[in-house]
Amino acid sequence: MDKRTAQALIAPRWPPRDVASTAALRQAGIDDRLLTGAVRVGVIVRLRRGAYIPLHRWTSLKPWEKDAARVDAHIEGTGGSAVYCLSTAAILHGLSVWNVGPEVHVAVGYAGSGTSRGADSLSHRLELATEDVVVVVRRGRRLRATSMARTIADCARQLPYEEAVVIGDSALHRGVPRVDIVRAVAAGSARGRRRASKVLDALESATESPGESRVRVLVERLGFEKPVVQLVLSTPEGEYRADFAWPELMIIIEFDGEGKYMDYEPTPAVLLAERRREALLMEQGWIFIRLRWSDLERPDDVRRRIEAAMDRARRRTA
């Protein structure tokens, strides 16, 4: 079977969902022979045993969307019997994640827990109270996951600092009370509590995207004074909300990268109005530093740009 033939046979039969189980594909008329042939010629990607996705859909997904697709593959391949935790639970709760890796995290080792086997999953022995496990619904399926507060607490204990801050910021922005997370950390094991406390101290509910969380973490790591988050400034063209600002120096940092985890795409008119307000602020003396995803991988360059802006601001007031 060649690739063109496989595509012609697969495309009209694929179920509505991107990630499909072997059983769902059989029901749609894609038998084992066709499935095997389509995988071999590169039309379908096997995410794990019993779960597949069309190649063109897989390659179109952003990194965080691939993380979610791997979770869906685990659910399809195992029946979703596990109790999901850490970053996997964060995905199921609809929180933003960044750089959490391809593994699916499941909780084991307590009464009522399911088991999970496969190279794509990591098992965590967690002591979970009844209230620590909740039901979440994904793609019409009822699943079990650690509660929102317990999920953030576990991520703060175990994930790298930056990744944990991204998830925690997203939770606070969604309205999860900080006190609930603090209680979840205090109620858990003493192991990792100091690490979790550092993450909790860094969380900011006004942060609107993982990119903004990463900018804030980078500014902290570079040793600069903590900027004001989402500072609202008035202009003749209306209010302007700065991602980060040092008001006394009149410096603004804006995060611009593509894939800013926005739920909508601004219209050209909205973007034009924003640029007009920026121009008016620059006329007032505000200095803008615009950062993109790629800039966050070059911290020394970011340091130089911030220092240059601060030097310029101080010379202006000298």
Protein Blocks (a to p, Z undefined) as FASTA:
>chain_A
ZZklmmmmmmmmpcfbfbdcfklmmmnopafklmmmmmmnopaccfbghiacdfklmmmp
cfklmmmmmmmmmmmmnoomaccehjllmmmnopacehkbjadcddehiehiacdedjkb
ccddddddfklpccddeehiacddddfklmmmmmmmmmcfklmmmmmmmmmmnopafklm
mmmmmmmcfehklmmmmmmmmpcfkbcbfklmmmmmmmmmnopacddehiacddfkbccd
dfbdcfknopacddfbghilpabdcdfklmmmmmmmmmmmmmnopacddddfklmmmmml
mmmmmmmmmmmmmmmmZZ
